[in-house]
Amino acid sequence: MVSLKSAEVLFEGVAGTTGLEPAASAVTACYDRSMWEGTVVSIHIAREAAATMQSIAEVRALPGRGLEGDRYFAGTGYYSKTSSHGGREVTLIEIETIEALFRGVLNAAGGRLGIKLAAADTRRNIATSGVPLNHLVDREFCVGTVLMRGTRLCEPCEYLEELTQHGVMSGLIHRGGLRAQILSEGVIHVGDTVRSKTLSSTSTQV
């Protein structure tokens, strides 16, 4: 059993954990995945395959299509003609993962990868902060007013490494983000809150 004092040490690196009460909250969050709330940090689209991803302030999401103006919305993406379980409507990535590529991920020799990427360079549509994306496979969640469902992890590929730099593919294995289906139409903005559907429903009822 983890004591509160031990929890304080274990969760010292978790944002906002500076004392016993926040540490206890962090322990609770580990066991209840609905106890999180994140933010949209940035939004990116590209008009066609290999085109530079453009950072935008807002974007319209449409079920069965994707993000308006993006290459996969228009069917001009690199993988548009390749079938994909769950579709290619929208991809998300954690900003924490991108930051870890530079200062947190170690290679086999124990050295830092030192890979510096902008969120748009990952070619994911939405960068988030404070969102446990890997846990959202087969779960519904809200990005602002738009309801989505995670379909599978967005694993990195050789094509991404070709467009960025060596080491990106290995550094993002199992941390490359999430593919999701759009279940309701709406406009997503930078700064929007990201919540689990359960937490969003509870907030609405209060």
C-alpha positions as a Markdown table, in Angstrom:
| # | Residue | x | y | z |
|---|---|---|---|---|
| 1 | Met | 0.0 | 0.0 | 0.0 |
| 2 | Val | 1.4 | 3.4 | -0.9 |
| 3 | Ser | 1.5 | 5.9 | 1.9 |
| 4 | Leu | 0.8 | 9.6 | 1.4 |
| 5 | Lys | 4.4 | 10.4 | 2.2 |
| 6 | Ser | 5.6 | 7.9 | -0.4 |
| 7 | Ala | 3.0 | 9.3 | -2.9 |
| 8 | Glu | 4.4 | 12.8 | -2.4 |
| 9 | Val | 7.8 | 11.6 | -3.5 |
| 10 | Leu | 6.5 | 9.4 | -6.3 |
| 11 | Phe | 4.5 | 12.2 | -7.8 |
| 12 | Glu | 6.9 | 15.1 | -7.2 |
| 13 | Gly | 7.2 | 15.5 | -11.0 |
| 14 | Val | 3.5 | 15.7 | -11.6 |
| 15 | Ala | 2.3 | 19.2 | -12.4 |
| 16 | Gly | 0.8 | 20.9 | -9.4 |
| 17 | Thr | 1.9 | 18.3 | -6.8 |
| 18 | Thr | 3.7 | 20.3 | -4.2 |
| 19 | Gly | 2.3 | 18.8 | -1.0 |
| 20 | Leu | 0.4 | 15.9 | 0.6 |
| 21 | Glu | -3.0 | 16.8 | -0.6 |
| 22 | Pro | -2.1 | 17.2 | -4.3 |
| 23 | Ala | 0.0 | 14.1 | -4.2 |
| 24 | Ala | -3.0 | 12.2 | -2.8 |
| 25 | Ser | -5.1 | 13.5 | -5.7 |
| 26 | Ala | -2.4 | 12.3 | -8.2 |
| 27 | Val | -2.7 | 8.8 | -6.7 |
| 28 | Thr | -6.5 | 8.9 | -7.1 |
| 29 | Ala | -6.0 | 10.0 | -10.7 |
| 30 | Cys | -3.9 | 7.0 | -11.5 |
| 31 | Tyr | -6.8 | 4.7 | -10.5 |
| 32 | Asp | -9.6 | 6.8 | -12.0 |
| 33 | Arg | -9.0 | 7.7 | -15.6 |
| 34 | Ser | -12.0 | 10.1 | -15.6 |
| 35 | Met | -10.1 | 12.3 | -13.2 |
| 36 | Trp | -8.2 | 14.4 | -15.7 |
| 37 | Glu | -8.7 | 17.5 | -17.8 |
| 38 | Gly | -6.5 | 18.7 | -20.5 |
| 39 | Thr | -6.1 | 21.4 | -23.1 |
| 40 | Val | -5.7 | 21.9 | -26.8 |
| 41 | Val | -2.3 | 23.4 | -27.2 |
| 42 | Ser | -2.2 | 23.7 | -31.0 |
| 43 | Ile | -4.0 | 22.7 | -34.2 |
| 44 | His | -2.3 | 21.7 | -37.5 |
| 45 | Ile | -3.5 | 20.9 | -41.0 |
| 46 | Ala | -1.8 | 20.4 | -44.4 |
| 47 | Arg | -3.5 | 20.8 | -47.8 |
| 48 | Glu | -1.8 | 17.7 | -49.3 |
| 49 | Ala | 0.8 | 15.0 | -48.7 |
| 50 | Ala | 4.2 | 16.2 | -47.6 |
| 51 | Ala | 3.1 | 19.8 | -47.5 |
| 52 | Thr | 4.2 | 21.8 | -44.5 |
| 53 | Met | 1.7 | 21.6 | -41.6 |
| 54 | Gln | 0.1 | 24.9 | -40.9 |
| 55 | Ser | -0.8 | 26.0 | -37.3 |
| 56 | Ile | -4.2 | 27.5 | -37.1 |
| 57 | Ala | -6.4 | 28.9 | -34.3 |
| 58 | Glu | -9.5 | 26.9 | -35.0 |
| 59 | Val | -10.8 | 24.2 | -37.3 |
| 60 | Arg | -14.2 | 22.7 | -38.1 |
| 61 | Ala | -14.5 | 18.9 | -37.4 |
| 62 | Leu | -17.0 | 16.8 | -39.4 |
| 63 | Pro | -18.0 | 13.2 | -38.6 |
| 64 | Gly | -16.8 | 10.8 | -41.3 |
| 65 | Arg | -14.7 | 13.4 | -43.0 |
| 66 | Gly | -12.1 | 14.8 | -40.6 |
| 67 | Leu | -10.8 | 18.4 | -40.1 |
| 68 | Glu | -11.9 | 20.9 | -42.8 |
| 69 | Gly | -8.9 | 21.9 | -44.9 |
| 70 | Asp | -6.7 | 19.0 | -44.0 |
| 71 | Arg | -5.3 | 16.5 | -46.6 |
| 72 | Tyr | -7.2 | 13.6 | -45.2 |
| 73 | Phe | -10.4 | 15.5 | -45.3 |
| 74 | Ala | -9.7 | 16.2 | -49.0 |
| 75 | Gly | -8.4 | 12.6 | -49.7 |
| 76 | Thr | -5.0 | 13.9 | -50.7 |
| 77 | Gly | -3.0 | 12.5 | -47.8 |
| 78 | Tyr | 0.0 | 10.2 | -48.2 |
| 79 | Tyr | -2.0 | 7.3 | -46.9 |
| 80 | Ser | -5.5 | 8.4 | -48.1 |
| 81 | Lys | -5.7 | 5.5 | -50.6 |
| 82 | Thr | -4.7 | 2.9 | -47.9 |
| 83 | Ser | -7.4 | 1.4 | -45.7 |
| 84 | Ser | -7.0 | 2.1 | -42.0 |
| 85 | His | -8.9 | 0.6 | -39.1 |
| 86 | Gly | -10.9 | 3.4 | -37.5 |
| 87 | Gly | -10.2 | 5.8 | -40.4 |
| 88 | Arg | -7.9 | 8.8 | -40.7 |
| 89 | Glu | -10.2 | 11.6 | -39.5 |
| 90 | Val | -8.1 | 13.2 | -36.8 |
| 91 | Thr | -4.8 | 12.5 | -35.0 |
| 92 | Leu | -3.7 | 13.8 | -31.6 |
| 93 | Ile | -0.4 | 13.9 | -29.8 |
| 94 | Glu | 0.7 | 14.9 | -26.3 |
| 95 | Ile | 2.9 | 18.0 | -26.1 |
| 96 | Glu | 4.7 | 16.2 | -23.2 |
| 97 | Thr | 5.8 | 13.5 | -25.6 |
| 98 | Ile | 7.3 | 16.1 | -28.0 |
| 99 | Glu | 9.1 | 17.8 | -25.2 |
| 100 | Ala | 10.5 | 14.4 | -23.9 |
| 101 | Leu | 12.1 | 13.7 | -27.3 |
| 102 | Phe | 14.5 | 16.5 | -26.6 |
| 103 | Arg | 15.2 | 16.1 | -22.9 |
| 104 | Gly | 13.5 | 12.9 | -21.6 |
| 105 | Val | 13.8 | 9.9 | -23.8 |
| 106 | Leu | 17.0 | 7.8 | -23.5 |
| 107 | Asn | 18.6 | 5.7 | -26.2 |
| 108 | Ala | 20.1 | 2.2 | -25.6 |
| 109 | Ala | 23.4 | 3.8 | -24.5 |
| 110 | Gly | 21.6 | 5.9 | -21.9 |
| 111 | Gly | 22.0 | 9.2 | -23.7 |
| 112 | Arg | 19.3 | 11.7 | -24.4 |
| 113 | Leu | 17.9 | 11.6 | -27.9 |
| 114 | Gly | 18.0 | 15.4 | -28.1 |
| 115 | Ile | 15.4 | 15.6 | -30.9 |
| 116 | Lys | 13.8 | 19.0 | -31.1 |
| 117 | Leu | 10.5 | 19.2 | -32.9 |
| 118 | Ala | 7.7 | 21.6 | -33.1 |
| 119 | Ala | 4.2 | 20.1 | -32.5 |
| 120 | Ala | 3.4 | 20.7 | -36.2 |
| 121 | Asp | 6.5 | 18.7 | -37.3 |
| 122 | Thr | 4.9 | 15.5 | -35.9 |
| 123 | Arg | 2.2 | 15.8 | -38.6 |
| 124 | Arg | -0.5 | 15.2 | -36.0 |
| 125 | Asn | -3.6 | 17.4 | -36.1 |
| 126 | Ile | -4.0 | 18.4 | -32.5 |
| 127 | Ala | -1.4 | 18.7 | -29.7 |
| 128 | Thr | -2.7 | 18.4 | -26.2 |
| 129 | Ser | -1.5 | 19.0 | -22.7 |
| 130 | Gly | -2.6 | 16.9 | -19.7 |
| 131 | Val | -4.4 | 14.3 | -21.7 |
| 132 | Pro | -3.6 | 10.5 | -21.3 |
| 133 | Leu | -4.1 | 9.7 | -25.0 |
| 134 | Asn | -2.9 | 6.1 | -24.9 |
| 135 | His | -5.8 | 5.4 | -22.5 |
| 136 | Leu | -8.4 | 6.7 | -24.8 |
| 137 | Val | -8.4 | 3.9 | -27.3 |
| 138 | Asp | -12.0 | 2.7 | -27.7 |
| 139 | Arg | -13.2 | 5.5 | -25.3 |
| 140 | Glu | -15.2 | 8.6 | -26.0 |
| 141 | Phe | -13.9 | 12.0 | -25.1 |
| 142 | Cys | -14.7 | 15.7 | -25.8 |
| 143 | Val | -12.4 | 18.2 | -27.5 |
| 144 | Gly | -14.2 | 21.5 | -26.7 |
| 145 | Thr | -17.8 | 20.7 | -27.9 |
| 146 | Val | -16.7 | 18.0 | -30.4 |
| 147 | Leu | -17.2 | 14.4 | -29.3 |
| 148 | Met | -14.6 | 11.9 | -30.5 |
| 149 | Arg | -13.7 | 8.2 | -30.0 |
| 150 | Gly | -10.2 | 6.9 | -29.9 |
| 151 | Thr | -9.7 | 4.1 | -32.4 |
| 152 | Arg | -6.0 | 3.1 | -32.1 |
| 153 | Leu | -2.6 | 4.4 | -31.3 |
| 154 | Cys | -1.0 | 6.6 | -34.0 |
| 155 | Glu | 2.3 | 4.8 | -34.3 |
| 156 | Pro | 5.2 | 6.6 | -36.1 |
| 157 | Cys | 6.2 | 5.5 | -39.5 |
| 158 | Glu | 9.3 | 5.7 | -41.8 |
| 159 | Tyr | 7.6 | 8.4 | -43.8 |
| 160 | Leu | 7.4 | 10.6 | -40.8 |
| 161 | Glu | 11.1 | 10.1 | -40.1 |
| 162 | Glu | 11.9 | 10.9 | -43.7 |
| 163 | Leu | 10.1 | 14.3 | -43.3 |
| 164 | Thr | 11.7 | 15.1 | -39.9 |
| 165 | Gln | 15.0 | 13.5 | -38.7 |
| 166 | His | 16.6 | 10.3 | -37.8 |
| 167 | Gly | 15.5 | 8.9 | -34.4 |
| 168 | Val | 12.0 | 10.3 | -34.5 |
| 169 | Met | 10.4 | 6.9 | -35.3 |
| 170 | Ser | 12.1 | 5.0 | -32.5 |
| 171 | Gly | 11.5 | 7.9 | -30.1 |
| 172 | Leu | 7.8 | 7.9 | -30.7 |
| 173 | Ile | 7.1 | 4.2 | -30.6 |
| 174 | His | 3.9 | 3.7 | -28.5 |
| 175 | Arg | 4.0 | 7.5 | -27.8 |
| 176 | Gly | 3.1 | 8.7 | -31.3 |
| 177 | Gly | -0.4 | 9.8 | -30.3 |
| 178 | Leu | -4.0 | 8.7 | -31.0 |
| 179 | Arg | -6.2 | 8.2 | -34.0 |
| 180 | Ala | -9.8 | 9.2 | -33.4 |
| 181 | Gln | -13.2 | 9.3 | -35.1 |
| 182 | Ile | -15.3 | 12.4 | -35.0 |
| 183 | Leu | -18.7 | 11.7 | -33.6 |
| 184 | Ser | -20.2 | 15.2 | -33.6 |
| 185 | Glu | -19.7 | 18.3 | -35.7 |
| 186 | Gly | -18.3 | 21.4 | -34.3 |
| 187 | Val | -15.4 | 23.9 | -34.2 |
| 188 | Ile | -12.3 | 23.1 | -32.2 |
| 189 | His | -10.2 | 26.1 | -30.9 |
| 190 | Val | -6.7 | 26.4 | -29.4 |
| 191 | Gly | -7.3 | 26.5 | -25.7 |
| 192 | Asp | -10.3 | 24.3 | -25.7 |
| 193 | Thr | -10.7 | 21.8 | -22.8 |
| 194 | Val | -10.3 | 18.1 | -23.4 |
| 195 | Arg | -12.2 | 15.8 | -21.1 |
| 196 | Ser | -13.4 | 12.2 | -20.9 |
| 197 | Lys | -17.1 | 11.9 | -21.9 |
| 198 | Thr | -17.9 | 10.7 | -18.4 |
| 199 | Leu | -16.4 | 13.8 | -16.8 |
| 200 | Ser | -18.0 | 16.1 | -19.3 |
| 201 | Ser | -21.4 | 14.5 | -18.6 |
| 202 | Thr | -20.9 | 14.9 | -14.9 |
| 203 | Ser | -19.9 | 18.6 | -15.3 |
| 204 | Thr | -23.0 | 19.3 | -17.3 |
| 205 | Gln | -25.3 | 17.9 | -14.6 |
| 206 | Val | -23.8 | 19.9 | -11.8 |
